[in-house]
Amino acid sequence: MPQSRNRRGHHFQKPAAVPASQRVKGRAIWAILFAIFGFAIIYFASEGSWMVLLLGTLVGALIGYFAGKSMEEDAKA
């Protein structure tokens, strides 16, 4: 084992199995997917109110973004 890993204060970080470009795309994909689902659910639940449609789409996108972000963090470990 190399001496550098035995030094005090050195935290060994194993490289991630998932490439960085693939991890970053996860947030965008889930945000878009949840935004579409949010739009569809609100479209059928509300009777075409544009403000409610916009709000449902934005909430869906935010939920998808954070869901994708947590999945990326789990993939790093």
N, C-alpha and C positions, 0 to 999 in steps of 0.2 A: 504494500500500500504506500502511495507517495507520502512524503513527509508533510507536504502542504495541507493535507486533510487532517493531520494530527495537531496542527497549530490551534492555540486557544483562540476562540472567537470566530473561527472560520465555520460557516454554515454551508455544507455541501448541498447544492441544488441539482437534482437530477433533471436532465433536459426533458421537456414535455414530449409526449408521444404524438400529440396532435400539432401540426404545423401552425405557426402564428397566423398565417393568412386564413386558414380554415377556422380558427377560433374567432377571429374578428367577424367573419361572415355569419356566424351563428346568431349574433345579436340582431343583425339586420334581417335575417330570414325569419326569425321568430317574431320580431316586431311587425313585419309585413303580414305574416300569417295571422297573428292575433288581431291586427287592425282589420283585416278582411272579415274575420269571424265576428269581431265587435260590430262592424258595420252591418253585417248580415243579421245579427241578432237584433240590433236596434231598429233596423229597417222594417223587420216584420213585427216588432213589438210596438214601435211608435207608428203613427200614421203619417209619416213623411215629413216630420218637423226637421228642418235642416240643422238647426242648432243642436238638437238631440243627436242627430246622425253624426255630426262633427265631434261632439263630445264623446260618444260611444266609440268612434274610431280612434280618437286620441287616447282614451283610457285603454283600449285594447292594445294599441301600439306600445304604450308605456309598460303594460303588464308583460307583453311579449319581449320587450327589451330587457327587462330585469330577469325574466325567466331564462332568456338566452345567455345573459351575463352570468347567472349562477351556474348554468350548465357548462359554460366555458371554464369557470373557476374549478368546478368538479373535475373537468377533463385534465386540468393542469396537474392535479395531485396524483 
